Amino acid sequence: MRTYHKPGLVPAIVLAITLFSASIVVAKTELITNGTFDTNTNGWYNLPSTVGSITYEGTEGHTATGAAYVQNLSTSTSTTSNGGAQCVSLPLPISSYYMIEGWVKVPTQSNSTATGYIKLGFYSTTNCSGSQLADTFDTNTVSVGSDWTFVRKIVNTSSVSTAQSVEVRLYVRKSGSGSAYAYFDDISFFPSNANAVTISAFTANAEPAAGPAAWPSIALAGVAATGLGALLWIRRQPRAS
């Protein structure tokens, strides 16, 4: 038996690979409605209603046809973020951690300042009304000229512990008076547990041929996995910036 140590994991994870086949169980409570945009953008609205726009695009899509076409239509020369959103009512008590993730594509366009990202705004009401709680949370941004790119943010809710709802915002940020756009797909928002990935119960005798150099960072995404299936799940996860 060999034990491999993969550098750069937080927390550090030691995988003792002695067996071959196993199972994987994904424990994920999805809170987003229609995050895949397979046939429409039902459940989403323009934000704000005057200069943000979210519509269905049937010729685009990350893993399947269908995506959200999000526009920032502001004529302001200042830097603005506008687009589309969905209000999610949070089951109480709220989780200590949530995960927001998805895929963003920002094609080359006339406004070269365009970027795409996801922002969360928490509210103490159940319908995203009234004053927003102090903290907001942004994923990494995707620059203009980028193909489909994975974005993700793990949110610690200690600073928004009184929240009862969250507005999930698909934003296009831009400067200058020209409009800008981006595509969004496979948007997911769910409770997450910082200790949610476990690896155990291998059942045969082998090692992955690729060796430890092929193992990427693990994502703390509310997933419980066992055996080699867990290792394979970890290998499949996209890297977030």
C-alpha positions in Angstrom: 0.0 0.0 0.0 1.2 3.5 -0.8 -0.1 6.7 0.8 0.0 9.8 -1.4 0.0 13.3 0.0 -1.5 15.9 -2.4 0.1 19.3 -1.7 -2.1 22.4 -1.8 -5.3 21.0 -0.3 -7.1 23.0 2.4 -7.4 21.2 4.7 -4.7 18.7 3.7 -6.1 15.3 2.7 -4.2 12.0 2.7 -5.7 9.4 0.5 -4.7 5.8 1.2 -5.4 3.9 -2.0 -5.6 0.2 -1.4 -8.8 -0.9 -3.2 -10.6 -0.5 -6.6 -14.3 0.0 -6.7 -16.8 1.8 -4.5 -19.9 3.9 -4.5 -20.6 7.6 -4.4 -23.5 9.4 -2.7 -24.2 13.0 -3.5 -26.0 14.8 -0.6 -27.1 18.1 -2.1 -30.3 20.1 -1.4 -30.7 22.4 -4.5 -32.4 25.7 -3.7 -32.4 27.3 -7.2 -35.4 26.9 -9.5 -34.5 26.4 -13.2 -30.8 26.9 -12.9 -30.1 24.9 -16.1 -32.2 27.0 -18.5 -33.0 24.0 -20.7 -36.1 25.6 -22.3 -36.7 29.0 -20.7 -35.7 31.4 -17.9 -38.8 30.9 -15.8 -38.2 31.8 -12.1 -35.8 34.6 -13.0 -36.4 38.4 -13.4 -34.5 41.4 -14.8 -32.4 43.2 -12.3 -32.9 46.1 -12.2 -36.0 46.0 -14.4 -34.9 49.0 -16.5 -31.3 48.2 -17.4 -30.9 44.5 -16.6 -32.1 41.7 -18.9 -32.3 37.9 -18.7 -33.7 35.9 -21.6 -33.5 32.4 -23.0 -30.8 31.5 -25.6 -31.4 28.2 -27.3 -28.1 28.1 -29.3 -25.9 28.3 -26.3 -25.3 26.0 -23.3 -22.6 24.6 -21.1 -23.4 20.8 -21.1 -26.7 20.9 -23.1 -28.5 23.4 -25.3 -30.1 26.2 -23.4 -28.6 29.1 -21.4 -29.5 32.4 -19.9 -28.6 35.4 -22.1 -27.9 38.2 -19.6 -27.4 41.9 -20.6 -26.3 45.1 -18.9 -28.1 47.8 -20.8 -27.0 50.8 -18.8 -26.0 53.9 -20.8 -24.0 55.2 -17.9 -20.3 55.7 -18.5 -19.5 54.6 -14.9 -18.9 51.0 -14.0 -22.2 49.2 -13.4 -23.4 45.6 -12.7 -26.8 44.6 -14.0 -28.5 41.5 -15.3 -31.0 38.9 -13.9 -31.8 37.4 -10.5 -33.9 34.9 -8.5 -35.1 35.3 -4.9 -34.6 32.1 -2.9 -36.4 31.7 0.4 -34.1 30.0 2.9 -35.2 27.0 5.0 -34.8 27.9 8.7 -32.6 27.7 10.6 -30.2 28.8 7.8 -27.1 26.8 7.2 -23.7 28.0 8.4 -22.3 27.6 4.9 -23.8 27.8 1.4 -22.3 27.1 -2.0 -23.1 29.2 -5.1 -21.6 27.9 -8.4 -22.3 27.9 -12.1 -20.8 28.4 -15.6 -20.3 31.8 -17.3 -19.3 32.6 -20.9 -18.4 36.2 -21.9 -17.8 36.3 -25.7 -15.7 38.9 -27.5 -17.9 41.9 -28.0 -17.9 45.6 -28.8 -17.7 46.5 -25.1 -14.2 45.2 -24.2 -14.8 45.8 -20.4 -17.5 43.2 -20.0 -17.2 40.6 -17.2 -19.6 38.1 -15.8 -20.0 36.8 -12.2 -22.6 35.8 -9.6 -23.4 37.9 -6.5 -25.5 36.9 -3.5 -27.4 39.5 -1.5 -29.1 38.3 1.8 -32.3 39.8 3.4 -34.0 39.4 6.7 -37.3 39.1 5.0 -38.6 36.0 3.2 -39.0 37.7 -0.3 -35.8 39.7 -0.8 -37.5 43.0 0.1 -36.5 45.8 2.4 -32.9 46.6 3.3 -30.2 44.2 2.3 -28.0 42.8 5.1 -24.5 44.3 5.1 -22.4 41.6 3.5 -22.6 40.5 -0.2 -20.7 37.6 -1.7 -19.2 37.4 -5.2 -17.8 34.5 -7.2 -14.7 35.0 -9.3 -15.3 37.0 -12.4 -15.0 35.8 -16.1 -13.3 38.2 -18.5 -14.5 39.2 -22.0 -13.3 36.7 -24.6 -13.7 33.7 -22.3 -15.5 30.4 -23.2 -17.5 28.6 -20.6 -15.8 29.1 -17.2 -16.6 27.6 -13.8 -17.3 30.0 -10.9 -17.9 29.2 -7.3 -18.1 30.8 -3.9 -18.4 29.2 -0.4 -20.4 31.5 1.8 -20.0 31.7 5.6 -23.3 33.1 6.9 -22.0 34.2 10.3 -22.3 37.9 9.2 -25.8 37.4 7.8 -27.2 35.0 10.4 -30.7 36.7 10.5 -31.2 36.1 6.8 -34.4 34.5 5.6 -33.9 34.9 1.8 -31.1 35.5 -0.7 -31.1 37.1 -4.1 -29.0 35.2 -6.5 -27.8 37.7 -9.1 -26.3 36.9 -12.5 -24.4 40.0 -13.3 -22.6 41.5 -16.2 -20.2 44.3 -15.2 -19.1 46.9 -17.7 -17.7 50.4 -18.1 -18.6 52.9 -20.8 -21.9 53.7 -22.4 -22.2 50.6 -24.6 -24.2 47.6 -23.5 -22.5 44.3 -22.6 -23.7 40.6 -22.3 -22.8 37.2 -21.0 -24.2 33.7 -20.9 -24.9 31.8 -17.7 -25.8 28.1 -17.2 -26.0 25.3 -14.6 -26.5 27.7 -11.7 -26.6 25.9 -8.3 -27.1 27.2 -4.8 -27.2 24.8 -1.8 -26.3 24.3 1.9 -22.7 23.2 2.2 -20.7 21.6 5.0 -17.0 22.3 5.4 -16.5 18.6 6.4 -18.8 17.1 3.9 -16.5 14.9 1.9 -15.5 11.5 3.3 -13.6 8.7 1.7 -13.8 5.1 2.8 -15.0 1.6 2.0 -12.7 0.5 -0.8 -13.4 -3.0 -2.0 -10.6 -4.3 -4.2 -6.9 -4.0 -4.8 -5.5 -1.4 -7.2 -4.2 2.2 -7.7 -5.2 4.9 -10.2 -2.7 4.7 -13.1 -2.4 8.5 -13.3 -0.9 8.7 -9.8 -1.2 11.6 -7.4 -0.1 14.3 -9.8 -3.5 14.1 -11.5 -5.5 14.8 -8.4 -6.9 18.3 -8.3 -8.1 20.3 -5.3 -11.2 19.1 -3.5 -14.3 21.3 -3.5 -16.2 21.4 -0.2 -19.6 21.2 -1.9 -21.8 19.3 0.4 -21.0 15.9 -1.1 -20.6 12.7 0.8 -18.6 10.1 -1.2 -17.1 6.7 -0.5 -14.4 4.6 -2.0 -12.7 5.1 -5.3 -15.9 6.8 -6.4 -15.0 9.7 -4.1 -11.6 10.0 -5.7 -13.1 10.0 -9.2 -15.6 12.6 -8.1 -12.8 14.8 -6.8 -10.9 14.4 -10.1 -14.0 15.6 -12.0 -14.5 18.8 -10.1 -13.5 22.0 -12.0 -11.0 24.3 -10.4 -12.3 27.6 -9.2 -10.1 30.7 -9.1 
